[in-house]
Amino acid sequence: MKFDVILKGGRVFDPVNRVDGHFDIGIREGRIAALGGELGQADEVVDVSGLTVVPGIIDMHVHVTKLLGGRVGYYMAARTGVTTIIDYAGPVSDITSQLGQYGCGMNVGCIDAVLPDLVGKSPSREQVRGFLENSLQNGSLGLKILGGHFPLTPGASRFCVEEANEKKVMVACHAGSTENRSDIYGLKEAVDYAKGQRLLMAHINAYCRGNRYHYLEELRDAFKLLRDNRNIISDSHMAVNNGTGGACRDGVPCDAITVNCLKMFGYEPTKEGLALAMKDGQVKAIAVLEKENVLLEKEEALKYWREHGTNINVSFPANLASVASACIVERRTPGGEPLIELAATDGGGFPRNGLIQKLLPFYRLGYLTLKEVIEKCSVKPAEVFGLTGKGNLGIGADADITVLDLERLDAVMSFAGGKKIMEHGSVTGTGGTFLTTEAGVKTAEKMQLKYQLADTAGSTLYGER
């Protein structure tokens, strides 16, 4: 057999298939075709000796649409070795229209946010059902409750969870509602309205900032909630700086997170308060450059914000690094499996990417095994989103591969569908593969997109726990 690509001489590490040894990998027609030694001929042989080959990194929470993040987020994620991203807000129409030009060769999915501007703050069950059906037809993998930024009532949030569960599609939540902020109380509320249902709870670390009581006590309570409610799957990220909207309307920030952050840092929750916080350097502006977004400070940030009519994203140092670290390493039982199964960056267009780069130091220090690192950022995300061909390097699996330098704690190369999309931080991939459900196939075909189907009903979100 002649291969399209052979990765030669590397250490292959695949937790799913219990492979850990030096093997060559043969890739043919976008899939893993062989694993062994002296595989024969290939159109391209890539020397990965001295490096570690793992299943492609999946950053299952990013932002690359006009609502949050922006389209340069594709490039920002791809250059860190990620092969698959899931946008956590939408609109999914942004993904389908931009993937061909900006996708950097990655696999890209989306869950659409249920926004008050579209359905009101207290939509009926029928409105939520209609929104979900339309979203799935447009290609979305499910729903996102974006309560921290754009809150719904708790009852409407419950409708979102129930309707998504009924169809067995993805449903994720950024805690917060019209009744509670994006904090430990918002987390408790979300757990309550998800009773008896399945829910993916985003970035647990972000609800333990000490806004209600001591952050260690908030963290203790968050961990107890997860232990006591196995219907909840969760992730955490490592970023200190958040990402939120800087747009103001009628003298007030439109984004509830921005309002709450201004209060948190002692500023008036107004346009003038945001300007003062920016001038003081407490909040940074996220500036959109050709390929990457960067953070601007003080007068430079203020000028950029005003020049764009306030309609930009901004960033507060709202998260605690110690809390994030605790979330990464906490165990369900002493010496047992990680309590928080997933890791993500909440990056993309927000400049805080580098998922594997953030996790590998925990391996180096002995807090996580390499198996646990790869499970958090490849194996488990693939299982939770029903991406059946991903998260492993078995024969027949998608040839989504990330190559690691464990000495430098970095990703040096990545492949998606057998094609190299990044090498030493230089992004070479183009186009991309759209991840959708059966309901979104017509849209994918209409947009002439290469696509793969996610088996959300068979995912671990809905499996035995």
C-alpha positions, 0 to 999 in steps of 0.5 A: 500500500502506498500512503499519502503521508507517513509520519516517521520515527515519533513516539505515538501516544494514543490513550484510547487504543493504549498505544505508547511506543515508537511507530510510523503512522501511515495516512491515506485518504484522510484517515489513519491507514497503518501503524507500525514500522517500515510501512513502505512508500508515501507521497510525503514522509515527515520526520517526527523523530524525537517528538510525540504524536497524539490525537488532534487537539480539540479546543471545544470552546472558542469564539470566531464569529462576529458576536464574539471573537471574530474570524481571525480566531481561526488562525489564532487557534490553528497556530497553536496546534489545534485541529478542531474547534467548536464556536460557543456562540454563533451565529452558525451562519458566520461559520458556514459563510467564512469556513472556506476562506478562514478555516485554516484547514481545521474541523469547525462546529458551532452551537448557537446562542439563544439571544434575547435580541432574537427571542426576548429574555423570556421566550416560550417553550415554542419559541425556544423549540423553533429557534433550535429547529432553525439553528439545527437546519442552519448547521448548528450542533445545538444551543448555547445559553449565554446567560453571563453575557446576554441573560434569559430568565431561569425558566427560559433557560430550562426550556433550552435545556429540555428542548435540546435534551429532547432532540439529544443535541448539544446544550452548553451553558455560561451560567447567569440569568435575569435573576443571577449574575455569572458567579457561584449563585448563577452556577447553582441556579443553572444546576437547579434548572438542569435537574433531570437533564444533561448539560455541559457547563462552561468554564467552572473556574469563571464562577469562583472569583470571590464575588459572593464569598471567599473564592476558596469557599466558592470553589469548594461549593462548585466542586460539590455541585459537580460531584453531586450532579453527574448529569453535568459535564464541565470544562475549565480554562486557564486564562486570567483575562476574560473576553466581553463586549465593549459596545455601549447603547444609551450610555450603558454597556450591552454585555452583562459581563462587562457591567458586572466586571465594572462593578467588580473593579469599582467602576460605574457600570456605564459607558463613562465608567468603562472609559475610565477603567480603560484609561486606568489600564484596568480593562484592555481593548482587543484590537483586530489585526490582519491575522491576530487580535492583540490587547491594547492598554490605556490611552491606546485602548481608549482611542481604539474603542472610540474610533470603533464606536465602542463596538469592540471586545474588551478584556478584564483580568477577572479570573484567578489563576489559582482557581483555574489550576485547582479546576484542572487538577481536582479529582472526583475522589482522592487519586481518582479521575479528574472531576472536570473532564474537559479543558478549553481556552474560550479563545479563538478571537480572544487572545488566550489560545494555546490549549495544549501549551497550558496543560503540558506544564501540569504534566511536567510537574506531575499533577496530570499524567500525559494520558489525562492531558490528552483526555482533557483536550482530545479524547473527552471532547471528541466523546462529548460532541459525538465526533466518532472519528476523532480523539484517537489514532486507531486504524480508520480514525480521522487523521487529525494529529498533533505533534508535540515537543515535550521538552519545549511543552509545545505543539510543533505540527498538526494535521487535519484530515491527513493534511498538514495545517501547521508547522512551527507556528506557521499556519499552512492549512486552508478551507476546513471541514464543517461539523454538523448533524443530519439536520444541517446537511442540506445547508452544508451542501448548499454552501458547498462545504466539506462536512462530517456528521457528529453523533450527538445522540450517541455522545457521552453527554447523553450516555451512562454516567 
